[in-house]
Amino acid sequence: MKTLVIIGAARLNGHTRKMVDLFLENLDGEKEIIDAYRTDVKPCMDCRYCWKTKACVIKDGMQDIYQKIEEADNILLASPMYFHSITGRMKALIDRFQVYWAGHVRGDMPEKPLRKGAILMVGGAPAFENQFLGGELVLKNLLNDLSAQCLGQVCLPNSDRDSLETRPDIAEAVVALAKKMNNAE
């Protein structure tokens, strides 16, 4: 089982990374992390080349990421919330997955999910209604376009004051989601 993690956190040892590390500690198989802040990926130009060919005209670090997606059995998406959504670097990377969304236009989208997916999100503010909704919409739709069935999401609100240490319920939910991915068929 191969799991590809795409993380969009600026801080190398922040709460998002700690959630990812806990998830991966409890996940079986091979694991690889793509860090949106440390990739050489240009933004999408909306040239629509991918509407005809399952490829991108821009040749950069994304070519390697496309190959890793194709080889992945699982995809974990993780991001802190910046102004009610995922980080800008994460979004720029996601825009380059237009190649997969364009399968709707090309008519070659798989009929059923090919892989499993999960989502981890962190918000600095105290919990409020729909705090993670913007990120949830983007990340769940990305998993769908990558032909991944979303097994669930775990969110850590109030990270300006809380952490996995002060919120053992969140840590337990992260572990449970990893185990769910281990047991998914």
Backbone as ProteinMPNN parsed JSONL, in Angstrom:
{"seq_chain_A": "MKTLVIIGAARLNGHTRKMVDLFLENLDGEKEIIDAYRTDVKPCMDCRYCWKTKACVIKDGMQDIYQKIEEADNILLASPMYFHSITGRMKALIDRFQVYWAGHVRGDMPEKPLRKGAILMVGGAPAFENQFLGGELVLKNLLNDLSAQCLGQVCLPNSDRDSLETRPDIAEAVVALAKKMNNAE", "coords_chain_A": {"N_chain_A": [[0.852, -1.177, 0.0], [0.653, 2.136, -0.943], [0.989, 5.415, 0.156], [0.36, 8.735, -0.569], [1.104, 11.839, 0.64], [-0.06, 15.103, 0.652], [0.856, 18.118, 1.7], [0.12, 21.353, 2.863], [1.421, 23.281, 4.511], [3.1, 26.033, 5.88], [4.771, 26.122, 8.101], [7.306, 24.038, 9.25], [7.248, 22.356, 11.49], [4.741, 22.599, 12.599], [1.301, 22.459, 13.781], [-0.206, 21.17, 11.762], [1.677, 19.526, 10.486], [2.342, 17.903, 12.656], [-0.053, 16.537, 13.026], [-0.112, 15.117, 10.598], [2.208, 13.542, 10.921], [1.446, 11.938, 13.144], [-0.723, 10.585, 11.999], [0.642, 9.153, 9.95], [2.333, 7.546, 11.5], [0.589, 5.637, 12.34], [-0.233, 4.351, 10.106], [-0.111, 1.799, 7.689], [2.308, 0.499, 5.293], [4.053, 2.007, 2.422], [5.087, 5.439, 2.48], [4.937, 8.77, 1.317], [5.775, 12.203, 1.23], [4.589, 15.17, -0.182], [5.431, 18.433, -0.169], [3.821, 21.354, -0.379], [4.901, 23.88, -0.018], [7.507, 23.574, -0.611], [8.052, 22.843, -3.224], [8.831, 22.778, -6.729], [6.818, 24.077, -8.546], [4.939, 25.536, -11.012], [2.22, 27.919, -11.461], [-1.079, 27.032, -12.719], [-1.925, 27.745, -16.108], [-4.288, 27.821, -17.404], [-4.468, 26.891, -20.054], [-5.721, 24.844, -21.263], [-4.754, 22.578, -22.449], [-4.804, 20.121, -21.202], [-7.399, 19.37, -21.551], [-7.613, 17.873, -23.756], [-5.597, 16.0, -23.664], [-4.303, 13.748, -21.272], [-2.309, 15.195, -19.636], [0.042, 17.766, -18.732], [1.006, 20.861, -20.132], [2.977, 22.39, -18.998], [6.184, 21.844, -17.965], [7.568, 20.837, -15.175], [8.219, 20.412, -11.66], [5.808, 19.17, -11.226], [5.379, 17.035, -12.903], [6.598, 14.796, -11.771], [5.003, 14.58, -9.501], [2.512, 13.948, -10.622], [3.083, 11.351, -11.497], [3.494, 10.087, -9.042], [0.914, 10.284, -7.952], [-0.474, 8.576, -9.677], [0.622, 6.153, -8.896], [-0.22, 5.855, -6.306], [-2.068, 4.336, -3.669], [-3.452, 5.448, -1.652], [-4.397, 8.762, -0.635], [-3.489, 11.466, 1.298], [-4.562, 14.565, 2.341], [-3.517, 17.611, 3.689], [-3.827, 20.636, 5.467], [-3.371, 23.854, 6.964], [-5.833, 26.332, 7.832], [-6.067, 29.287, 6.099], [-7.388, 32.296, 6.153], [-10.048, 31.217, 5.948], [-9.804, 29.057, 4.198], [-7.78, 26.642, 2.407], [-4.159, 26.882, 2.299], [-2.426, 29.277, 0.203], [-0.239, 28.263, -1.296], [-0.829, 25.563, -1.299], [-3.207, 25.616, -2.735], [-2.301, 26.573, -5.217], [-0.792, 24.391, -6.043], [-2.825, 22.465, -6.146], [-4.383, 23.508, -8.224], [-2.967, 22.669, -10.431], [-3.724, 20.086, -10.657], [-5.685, 20.071, -12.451], [-5.47, 18.536, -14.667], [-6.541, 16.089, -13.914], [-9.214, 16.756, -13.243], [-10.043, 17.509, -15.763], [-10.619, 15.145, -16.942], [-13.337, 14.819, -16.95], [-14.071, 16.384, -19.11], [-12.586, 15.208, -21.177], [-13.694, 12.721, -21.099], [-12.69, 10.46, -19.844], [-12.792, 9.824, -17.138], [-12.477, 7.689, -14.344], [-15.017, 5.291, -13.531], [-15.5, 4.49, -10.932], [-14.08, 5.009, -7.62], [-10.511, 4.826, -7.483], [-8.719, 4.811, -5.466], [-8.113, 5.477, -1.923], [-8.868, 8.211, 0.286], [-8.101, 10.888, 2.612], [-8.496, 13.638, 4.923], [-6.861, 16.244, 6.68], [-7.124, 19.077, 8.724], [-6.27, 22.294, 10.085], [-7.104, 24.932, 12.255], [-6.477, 28.15, 13.482], [-8.141, 29.834, 14.986], [-10.607, 29.965, 17.668], [-13.115, 27.379, 17.754], [-15.719, 27.695, 15.349], [-18.879, 27.901, 13.625], [-18.868, 26.328, 10.505], [-16.121, 26.64, 10.174], [-14.184, 25.118, 8.854], [-15.235, 24.69, 6.386], [-14.651, 25.89, 3.833], [-12.086, 24.814, 3.199], [-12.764, 22.103, 3.317], [-14.559, 21.806, 1.144], [-12.865, 22.323, -1.089], [-10.836, 20.348, -0.749], [-12.236, 17.874, -0.576], [-13.445, 17.829, -3.089], [-11.145, 17.762, -4.654], [-10.116, 15.218, -3.945], [-12.161, 13.658, -5.04], [-11.82, 14.264, -7.796], [-9.35, 13.118, -8.14], [-9.995, 10.523, -8.176], [-10.417, 9.335, -5.662], [-11.857, 7.923, -2.844], [-13.208, 9.622, -0.179], [-12.45, 8.925, 3.064], [-12.789, 10.241, 5.401], [-12.404, 13.111, 7.604], [-10.343, 15.037, 9.8], [-10.316, 17.677, 12.04], [-8.542, 20.254, 13.656], [-9.417, 22.733, 15.665], [-8.78, 26.058, 17.031], [-5.993, 26.157, 17.297], [-4.187, 28.077, 18.041], [-4.153, 28.044, 20.711], [-4.62, 25.384, 21.466], [-3.471, 21.948, 21.011], [-2.407, 18.737, 19.744], [-1.666, 17.53, 22.058], [-3.139, 18.818, 24.08], [-5.627, 18.281, 23.214], [-6.609, 15.409, 23.299], [-8.746, 14.02, 22.2], [-8.83, 14.812, 19.536], [-6.374, 13.828, 18.653], [-6.876, 11.092, 18.972], [-8.873, 10.789, 17.052], [-7.404, 11.249, 14.708], [-5.693, 9.016, 14.729], [-7.638, 7.003, 14.564], [-8.671, 7.532, 12.001], [-6.45, 6.931, 10.404], [-6.26, 4.187, 10.926], [-8.677, 3.369, 9.856], [-8.131, 3.818, 7.167], [-6.139, 1.922, 6.835], [-7.678, -0.387, 6.994], [-9.434, -0.198, 4.91], [-10.916, -1.377, 1.917]], "CA_chain_A": [[0.0, 0.0, 0.0], [1.417, 3.382, -1.042], [0.232, 6.605, 0.525], [0.945, 10.016, -0.923], [0.629, 12.937, 1.483], [0.156, 16.445, 0.119], [0.709, 19.019, 2.837], [0.222, 22.756, 2.479], [1.719, 24.057, 5.717], [4.348, 26.793, 5.812], [5.614, 25.779, 9.255], [7.811, 22.666, 9.144], [6.919, 21.575, 12.679], [3.505, 23.124, 13.154], [0.233, 21.527, 14.137], [-0.591, 20.357, 10.606], [2.708, 18.492, 10.33], [2.226, 16.953, 13.775], [-1.189, 15.671, 12.715], [0.333, 14.221, 9.527], [3.144, 12.568, 11.497], [0.669, 10.993, 13.942], [-1.454, 9.764, 11.03], [1.575, 8.239, 9.281], [2.813, 6.577, 12.496], [-0.443, 4.617, 12.5], [-0.609, 3.887, 8.779], [0.743, 0.759, 7.115], [2.781, 0.647, 3.928], [4.989, 3.056, 2.016], [4.539, 6.789, 2.608], [5.752, 9.847, 0.747], [5.183, 13.513, 1.479], [4.802, 16.284, -1.1], [5.27, 19.667, 0.602], [3.457, 22.41, -1.33], [5.77, 25.04, 0.179], [8.873, 23.254, -0.989], [8.046, 22.217, -4.545], [9.104, 23.65, -7.876], [5.627, 23.931, -9.373], [4.397, 26.811, -11.497], [0.758, 27.935, -11.441], [-1.822, 26.669, -13.925], [-2.111, 28.855, -17.048], [-5.593, 27.622, -18.039], [-4.278, 26.779, -21.506], [-6.677, 23.794, -21.63], [-4.071, 21.452, -23.099], [-5.232, 18.888, -20.529], [-8.758, 19.037, -21.967], [-7.512, 16.915, -24.856], [-4.569, 15.018, -23.338], [-4.108, 13.621, -19.822], [-0.961, 15.681, -19.371], [0.134, 19.221, -18.598], [1.981, 21.459, -21.036], [4.053, 22.946, -18.177], [7.115, 20.792, -17.54], [8.248, 21.245, -13.943], [8.144, 19.392, -10.623], [4.493, 18.533, -11.203], [5.426, 15.775, -13.654], [6.913, 13.768, -10.781], [3.834, 14.452, -8.626], [1.502, 13.19, -11.373], [3.484, 9.939, -11.464], [3.245, 9.599, -7.68], [-0.543, 10.122, -7.817], [-0.85, 7.367, -10.416], [1.107, 4.985, -8.161], [-0.737, 5.873, -4.939], [-3.292, 3.645, -3.261], [-4.095, 6.37, -0.72], [-3.954, 10.154, -0.675], [-3.819, 12.258, 2.481], [-4.437, 16.0, 2.105], [-3.436, 18.288, 4.976], [-3.559, 22.064, 5.342], [-3.987, 24.797, 7.897], [-6.77, 27.267, 7.211], [-5.626, 30.673, 5.981], [-8.534, 33.084, 5.74], [-11.202, 30.358, 5.707], [-9.577, 28.008, 3.206], [-6.436, 26.077, 2.408], [-3.107, 27.864, 2.03], [-2.223, 29.654, -1.191], [0.692, 27.33, -1.96], [-1.574, 24.319, -1.499], [-4.173, 25.869, -3.807], [-1.561, 26.644, -6.482], [-0.463, 23.011, -6.401], [-4.086, 21.811, -6.501], [-4.801, 23.986, -9.552], [-2.27, 21.877, -11.445], [-4.429, 18.816, -10.797], [-6.682, 20.287, -13.503], [-5.292, 17.391, -15.561], [-7.475, 15.042, -13.492], [-10.561, 17.274, -13.405], [-10.342, 17.546, -17.194], [-11.136, 13.836, -17.341], [-14.766, 15.017, -17.231], [-14.15, 16.936, -20.463], [-12.038, 14.208, -22.094], [-14.534, 11.525, -21.032], [-11.944, 9.293, -19.376], [-12.804, 9.713, -15.679], [-12.87, 6.347, -13.891], [-16.405, 5.235, -13.076], [-15.52, 4.335, -9.473], [-12.794, 5.419, -7.035], [-9.357, 3.944, -7.64], [-7.902, 4.887, -4.267], [-8.761, 6.014, -0.727], [-8.36, 9.519, 0.656], [-8.439, 11.437, 3.926], [-8.202, 15.068, 5.037], [-6.531, 16.821, 7.986], [-7.091, 20.539, 8.657], [-5.986, 22.995, 11.342], [-7.531, 26.326, 12.289], [-5.959, 28.839, 14.665], [-9.205, 30.492, 15.747], [-11.523, 29.087, 18.411], [-14.094, 26.741, 16.875], [-16.933, 28.409, 14.973], [-19.637, 27.209, 12.599], [-18.306, 26.312, 9.145], [-14.712, 27.048, 10.216], [-13.373, 24.338, 7.925], [-16.043, 24.415, 5.207], [-13.93, 26.266, 2.607], [-11.073, 23.787, 2.947], [-13.44, 20.837, 3.076], [-15.074, 21.792, -0.229], [-11.749, 22.199, -2.035], [-10.104, 19.087, -0.601], [-13.096, 16.743, -0.943], [-13.576, 17.828, -4.551], [-9.876, 17.284, -5.204], [-10.077, 13.755, -3.812], [-13.081, 13.12, -6.038], [-11.195, 14.371, -9.12], [-8.221, 12.188, -8.162], [-10.596, 9.191, -8.072], [-10.189, 8.835, -4.311], [-13.002, 7.947, -1.943], [-12.845, 10.266, 1.08], [-12.818, 8.113, 4.22], [-13.097, 11.115, 6.522], [-11.529, 14.248, 7.872], [-10.157, 15.422, 11.195], [-9.982, 19.095, 12.12], [-8.096, 20.786, 14.944], [-9.654, 24.176, 15.788], [-8.175, 26.761, 18.166], [-4.595, 25.734, 17.435], [-3.4, 29.132, 18.68], [-4.098, 27.675, 22.13], [-4.67, 23.934, 21.636], [-2.581, 21.097, 20.228], [-2.771, 17.333, 19.906], [-1.428, 17.178, 23.463], [-4.233, 19.328, 24.906], [-6.869, 17.75, 22.634], [-6.434, 13.976, 23.01], [-9.853, 13.556, 21.358], [-8.426, 15.037, 18.139], [-5.307, 12.852, 18.381], [-7.531, 9.791, 18.823], [-9.574, 10.803, 15.766], [-6.374, 11.1, 13.673], [-5.29, 7.604, 14.761], [-8.766, 6.215, 14.063], [-8.756, 7.712, 10.55], [-5.355, 6.141, 9.816], [-6.63, 2.765, 11.021], [-9.744, 3.175, 8.877], [-7.48, 3.712, 5.86], [-5.472, 0.608, 6.826], [-8.665, -1.458, 6.854], [-10.299, 0.027, 3.737], [-10.647, -2.276, 0.777]], "C_chain_A": [[0.895, 1.237, 0.0], [0.505, 4.56, -0.72], [1.021, 7.836, 0.14], [0.28, 11.087, -0.07], [0.937, 14.242, 0.762], [-0.164, 17.407, 1.242], [0.952, 20.454, 2.386], [0.489, 23.663, 3.657], [3.074, 24.749, 5.596], [5.315, 26.381, 6.92], [6.004, 24.298, 9.203], [7.406, 21.784, 10.312], [5.671, 22.08, 13.377], [2.482, 22.032, 13.416], [-0.171, 20.626, 12.971], [0.401, 19.224, 10.412], [2.635, 17.464, 11.446], [1.041, 16.016, 13.573], [-0.809, 14.661, 11.629], [1.254, 13.147, 10.095], [2.417, 11.511, 12.325], [-0.115, 10.045, 13.034], [-0.521, 8.714, 10.421], [2.158, 7.201, 10.231], [1.849, 5.401, 12.624], [-0.928, 4.037, 11.176], [0.395, 2.86, 8.28], [1.264, 1.174, 5.746], [3.775, 1.772, 3.716], [4.301, 4.413, 2.106], [5.511, 7.788, 1.999], [5.017, 11.162, 0.926], [5.59, 14.487, 0.38], [4.476, 17.545, -0.304], [5.037, 20.821, -0.376], [4.361, 23.635, -1.209], [7.193, 24.801, -0.302], [8.923, 22.468, -2.293], [8.381, 23.264, -5.599], [7.957, 23.467, -8.871], [5.099, 25.309, -9.722], [2.87, 26.771, -11.443], [0.161, 27.505, -12.78], [-2.024, 27.913, -14.791], [-3.477, 28.808, -17.732], [-5.473, 27.589, -19.556], [-5.198, 25.715, -22.111], [-6.062, 22.673, -22.47], [-4.584, 20.137, -22.528], [-6.666, 18.503, -20.873], [-8.748, 17.987, -23.081], [-6.572, 15.749, -24.529], [-4.395, 14.951, -21.824], [-2.641, 13.932, -19.493], [-1.032, 17.199, -19.252], [1.249, 19.734, -19.5], [3.176, 22.036, -20.262], [4.924, 21.793, -17.682], [7.934, 21.306, -16.356], [8.121, 20.113, -12.934], [6.82, 18.649, -10.567], [4.501, 17.196, -11.942], [5.69, 14.597, -12.714], [5.714, 13.524, -9.857], [2.725, 13.685, -9.34], [1.819, 11.694, -11.326], [3.207, 9.335, -10.091], [1.748, 9.404, -7.422], [-0.974, 8.821, -8.486], [-0.466, 6.098, -9.653], [0.484, 4.845, -6.777], [-2.008, 5.048, -4.785], [-4.134, 4.553, -2.374], [-3.54, 7.77, -0.921], [-4.428, 10.836, 0.596], [-3.555, 13.719, 2.14], [-4.464, 16.708, 3.449], [-3.07, 19.754, 4.788], [-4.097, 22.815, 6.55], [-4.953, 25.687, 7.127], [-6.166, 28.662, 7.253], [-6.806, 31.444, 5.394], [-9.651, 32.212, 5.172], [-11.023, 29.322, 4.604], [-8.156, 27.482, 3.332], [-5.419, 27.171, 2.075], [-2.956, 28.122, 0.533], [-1.309, 28.698, -1.939], [0.012, 25.987, -2.23], [-2.539, 24.49, -2.674], [-3.471, 25.936, -5.16], [-1.183, 25.242, -6.976], [-1.728, 22.282, -6.873], [-4.559, 22.249, -7.889], [-4.147, 23.18, -10.67], [-2.832, 20.462, -11.564], [-5.613, 18.942, -11.757], [-6.638, 19.13, -14.5], [-6.297, 16.29, -15.219], [-8.921, 15.508, -13.634], [-10.977, 17.222, -14.878], [-10.758, 16.185, -17.742], [-12.628, 13.883, -17.603], [-14.948, 15.491, -18.671], [-13.688, 15.892, -21.488], [-12.898, 12.944, -22.142], [-13.808, 10.281, -20.572], [-11.83, 9.207, -17.852], [-13.182, 8.277, -15.306], [-14.295, 6.374, -13.331], [-16.522, 5.092, -11.563], [-14.145, 4.693, -8.922], [-11.708, 4.355, -7.203], [-8.519, 3.86, -6.368], [-8.722, 5.443, -3.111], [-8.107, 7.35, -0.384], [-8.805, 9.919, 2.043], [-7.939, 12.873, 3.978], [-7.905, 15.429, 6.481], [-6.461, 18.333, 7.817], [-6.904, 21.128, 10.048], [-6.449, 24.441, 11.206], [-7.073, 26.986, 13.573], [-7.04, 29.41, 15.563], [-9.981, 29.483, 16.594], [-12.597, 28.567, 17.458], [-15.291, 27.646, 16.614], [-17.594, 27.655, 13.829], [-18.984, 27.403, 11.223], [-16.845, 26.741, 9.081], [-13.872, 26.36, 9.141], [-14.074, 24.079, 6.588], [-15.323, 24.749, 3.901], [-12.882, 25.232, 2.235], [-11.686, 22.448, 2.61], [-13.947, 20.743, 1.634], [-13.956, 21.576, -1.245], [-11.122, 20.806, -1.96], [-10.961, 17.869, -0.935], [-13.288, 16.677, -2.46], [-12.286, 17.385, -5.22], [-9.797, 15.765, -5.103], [-10.985, 13.097, -4.843], [-12.444, 13.142, -7.436], [-9.983, 13.459, -9.263], [-8.689, 10.74, -8.033], [-10.303, 8.536, -6.728], [-11.463, 8.99, -3.486], [-12.554, 8.553, -0.615], [-13.372, 9.425, 2.235], [-13.151, 8.961, 5.438], [-12.114, 12.253, 6.643], [-11.462, 14.477, 9.372], [-9.681, 16.863, 11.201], [-9.592, 19.466, 13.542], [-8.359, 22.289, 14.958], [-8.847, 24.743, 16.951], [-6.707, 26.384, 18.395], [-3.683, 26.85, 17.955], [-3.252, 28.847, 20.173], [-4.005, 26.166, 22.346], [-3.678, 23.228, 20.727], [-3.087, 19.663, 20.359], [-2.584, 16.878, 21.351], [-2.588, 17.645, 24.352], [-5.59, 18.844, 24.412], [-6.683, 16.274, 22.275], [-7.565, 13.4, 22.16], [-9.518, 13.716, 19.871], [-7.335, 14.038, 17.759], [-5.905, 11.463, 18.167], [-8.263, 9.705, 17.48], [-8.594, 10.642, 14.604], [-5.942, 9.634, 13.583], [-6.399, 6.729, 14.183], [-8.904, 6.332, 12.541], [-7.652, 6.93, 9.833], [-5.702, 4.66, 9.825], [-7.761, 2.443, 10.047], [-9.152, 3.015, 7.481], [-6.758, 2.373, 5.741], [-6.456, -0.508, 6.491], [-9.569, -1.298, 5.641], [-9.91, -0.908, 2.611], [-10.896, -1.584, -0.528]], "O_chain_A": [[1.786, 1.368, 0.84], [-0.598, 4.681, -1.252], [2.198, 7.969, 0.476], [-0.943, 11.224, -0.059], [2.063, 14.46, 0.314], [-1.309, 17.506, 1.684], [1.877, 20.73, 1.621], [-0.148, 24.708, 3.793], [4.073, 24.118, 5.251], [6.524, 26.302, 6.704], [5.145, 23.421, 9.122], [7.237, 20.577, 10.138], [5.556, 21.999, 14.6], [2.767, 20.841, 13.288], [-0.448, 19.443, 13.172], [0.002, 18.08, 10.195], [2.844, 16.275, 11.206], [1.119, 14.834, 13.91], [-1.146, 13.481, 11.733], [1.094, 11.967, 9.782], [2.728, 10.324, 12.227], [-0.16, 8.84, 13.28], [-0.853, 7.529, 10.383], [2.449, 6.081, 9.809], [2.257, 4.295, 12.977], [-1.922, 3.313, 11.137], [1.604, 3.034, 8.432], [0.729, 2.088, 5.118], [4.267, 2.396, 4.656], [3.104, 4.537, 1.847], [6.728, 7.672, 2.143], [3.795, 11.231, 0.79], [6.768, 14.618, 0.05], [3.355, 17.699, 0.181], [5.943, 21.215, -1.11], [4.565, 24.351, -2.189], [7.99, 25.735, -0.388], [9.728, 21.55, -2.451], [8.231, 24.467, -5.382], [8.101, 22.797, -9.894], [4.845, 26.138, -8.847], [2.288, 25.688, -11.384], [0.802, 27.601, -13.827], [-2.264, 29.004, -14.272], [-3.784, 29.67, -18.556], [-6.283, 28.191, -20.262], [-5.423, 25.693, -23.321], [-6.778, 21.914, -23.123], [-4.779, 19.163, -23.256], [-7.106, 17.41, -20.517], [-9.744, 17.302, -23.315], [-6.733, 14.648, -25.055], [-4.344, 15.988, -21.162], [-1.861, 13.054, -19.126], [-2.025, 17.826, -19.619], [2.305, 19.113, -19.615], [4.269, 22.155, -20.816], [4.424, 20.867, -17.043], [8.862, 22.1, -16.516], [7.932, 18.962, -13.326], [6.724, 17.604, -9.924], [3.702, 16.315, -11.626], [5.08, 13.536, -12.848], [5.445, 12.384, -9.477], [2.063, 12.85, -8.723], [0.923, 10.871, -11.136], [2.74, 8.201, -9.992], [1.359, 8.454, -6.742], [-1.753, 8.054, -7.918], [-1.153, 5.082, -9.754], [0.648, 3.807, -6.136], [-2.892, 5.059, -5.641], [-5.361, 4.451, -2.342], [-2.389, 7.954, -1.316], [-5.611, 10.795, 0.934], [-2.459, 14.073, 1.704], [-5.341, 16.438, 4.27], [-2.137, 20.086, 4.057], [-5.143, 22.466, 7.095], [-4.884, 25.773, 5.901], [-5.798, 29.156, 8.319], [-7.165, 31.236, 4.235], [-10.133, 32.439, 4.062], [-12.01, 28.763, 4.124], [-7.427, 27.841, 4.257], [-5.788, 28.255, 1.622], [-3.316, 27.284, -0.294], [-1.575, 28.359, -3.092], [0.249, 25.356, -3.26], [-2.664, 23.596, -3.511], [-3.986, 25.413, -6.148], [-1.248, 24.952, -8.171], [-1.702, 21.569, -7.877], [-5.082, 21.431, -8.647], [-4.727, 23.03, -11.745], [-2.457, 19.721, -12.473], [-6.438, 18.034, -11.862], [-7.654, 18.787, -15.104], [-6.841, 15.638, -16.111], [-9.77, 14.746, -14.095], [-12.129, 16.926, -15.194], [-11.202, 16.086, -18.886], [-13.145, 13.086, -18.386], [-15.866, 15.055, -19.365], [-14.317, 15.715, -22.531], [-12.839, 12.186, -23.11], [-14.24, 9.166, -20.863], [-10.896, 8.598, -17.329], [-14.106, 7.71, -15.889], [-14.719, 7.363, -12.732], [-17.515, 5.516, -10.971], [-13.157, 4.685, -9.656], [-11.958, 3.156, -7.08], [-7.707, 2.949, -6.212], [-9.877, 5.833, -3.287], [-6.947, 7.592, -0.717], [-9.76, 9.366, 2.588], [-7.082, 13.279, 3.194], [-8.597, 14.985, 7.397], [-5.824, 18.828, 6.888], [-7.319, 20.546, 11.051], [-6.221, 25.089, 10.184], [-7.266, 26.428, 14.654], [-6.868, 29.464, 16.78], [-10.011, 28.293, 16.281], [-12.946, 29.228, 16.48], [-15.813, 28.284, 17.529], [-16.947, 26.862, 13.144], [-18.606, 28.513, 10.849], [-16.379, 27.166, 8.023], [-12.953, 26.962, 8.586], [-13.563, 23.333, 5.753], [-15.38, 23.965, 2.954], [-12.799, 24.819, 1.078], [-11.202, 21.736, 1.731], [-13.779, 19.713, 0.982], [-14.08, 20.751, -2.15], [-10.903, 20.162, -2.986], [-10.455, 16.916, -1.527], [-13.292, 15.592, -3.043], [-12.323, 16.705, -6.245], [-9.446, 15.098, -6.077], [-10.616, 12.091, -5.448], [-12.521, 12.158, -8.171], [-9.625, 13.069, -10.374], [-7.881, 9.839, -7.808], [-9.985, 7.349, -6.654], [-12.064, 10.064, -3.444], [-11.619, 8.051, 0.009], [-14.579, 9.231, 2.376], [-13.73, 8.462, 6.403], [-11.137, 12.351, 5.9], [-12.392, 14.156, 10.112], [-8.763, 17.231, 10.467], [-10.232, 19.046, 14.506], [-7.616, 23.049, 14.337], [-8.297, 23.993, 17.759], [-6.243, 26.302, 19.532], [-2.523, 26.593, 18.278], [-2.334, 29.352, 20.819], [-3.379, 25.717, 23.305], [-3.121, 23.821, 19.803], [-4.095, 19.418, 21.021], [-3.258, 15.956, 21.812], [-2.974, 16.935, 25.281], [-6.593, 18.982, 25.113], [-6.608, 15.922, 21.097], [-7.369, 12.399, 21.471], [-9.873, 12.869, 19.051], [-7.366, 13.467, 16.669], [-5.478, 10.739, 17.267], [-8.266, 8.651, 16.844], [-8.91, 9.974, 13.62], [-5.839, 9.079, 12.489], [-6.129, 5.818, 13.401], [-9.216, 5.349, 11.868], [-7.891, 6.336, 8.782], [-5.465, 3.957, 8.842], [-7.793, 1.353, 9.476], [-9.609, 2.181, 6.7], [-6.76, 1.757, 4.675], [-6.111, -1.459, 5.79], [-10.391, -2.173, 5.367], [-8.733, -1.19, 2.386], [-10.722, -2.185, -1.588]]}, "name": "protein", "num_of_chains": 1, "seq": "MKTLVIIGAARLNGHTRKMVDLFLENLDGEKEIIDAYRTDVKPCMDCRYCWKTKACVIKDGMQDIYQKIEEADNILLASPMYFHSITGRMKALIDRFQVYWAGHVRGDMPEKPLRKGAILMVGGAPAFENQFLGGELVLKNLLNDLSAQCLGQVCLPNSDRDSLETRPDIAEAVVALAKKMNNAE"}
